[in-house]
Amino acid sequence: TWTMGSIIEESVAAIREQVGDKRVILGLSGGVDSSVVAALCARAIGRQLTCVFVNHGLLRKNEPEEVEEVFTRQFDVDFVHVHAEDRYAALLADVVEPEEKRRIIGSQFWKEFFTVAQDLDGVQFLAQGTIYPDIIESGARKTGGKASTIKSHHNLIPFPEGVHFDLIEPLDHFFKDEVRALGTALGLPDHIVHRQPFPGPGLAIRIIGTVTLEKLSILKEADAIVREELDAYNAAVFAETGERNSERSVWQYFAVLPDVKSVGVMGDERTYAYPIILRAVESSDAMTADWAKLPYEVLGRISSRIVAEVPGVNRVAYDITSKPPATIEWE
Ligand code: XMP
């Protein structure tokens, strides 16, 4: 029978056989798929794996620290933390257009990644978290699939001249649920295994207009409150229903920082500060989504906490638009 244990044993054996005594490199984003590949390769080949974590400074509050913790303390792999925050900040300084942000962030990732790769000796393989639906989707893309033409998502690897790696894609016949189950069986923590979708370009596409360090810091704090409250809300729904994606739970939830300011009042003082937009949707595949009918108490608590705890914010608005006609993200 197909137990999780036997699936892992088979994958581990296949990776060992393919890799032999060569080295493997992997771009670790902190997302579910690349983390599960890393955990699987850690079990199969240990320190023959180098995980490259390119920190673009656009992850959510505490995420870089959490990724580093898991892949240095819990798994025994070679872990490289690339501090690229300043380079990304400089590249994005004057950029407003969303697709331009995506293009810059995506191409800089590969520059950072190959800089590390070229310094390592004897790397023959590149491991990737491609899952089965990615393969279907890229098929759809070639035949003019619509989703990918609205926002550019990823993922064709622009190998520099003269560089070649053989690919290892151990998840390419699994669906997302199976990948999560694998992750749990391999000992990855819930905050990674059940992480909500998070776009590769990160918070840069949740700051409308130019990205600055001040705006990033406001958004990180506000987003941390949104996640804390809605993680707790989802946990309560899960405790009641036993379902992680029940009709009442929220699928993706985050804060957006628009490029406007509005007037408010605090004590006797007039304020002129940013609003935060709360986005929370129900979905199963991100192709369509409904805005979440959250209880007023939950909405109220998120709003009060953000204006009380995040300097520079004096108003909170809730986005009550479904997809279509809106998209889930604002950019
Ligand atoms: P939209 O905004 O198109 O998003 O309704 C659908 C899903 O895709 C995520 N998303 C991205 N993921 N790179 C990614 O890896 C991107 O550039 C990107 N843009 C959107 C979004 O968070 C949602 O889950």
Boltz pocket constraint, residues with backbone or C-beta under 6 A from the ligand:
constraints:
  - pocket:
      binder: B
      contacts: [[A, 102], [A, 151], [A, 152], [A, 153], [A, 154], [A, 197], [A, 198], [A, 199], [A, 200], [A, 201], [A, 252], [A, 286], [A, 287], [A, 323], [A, 326], [A, 327], [A, 328], [A, 329], [A, 330], [A, 331]]
      max_distance: 6.0
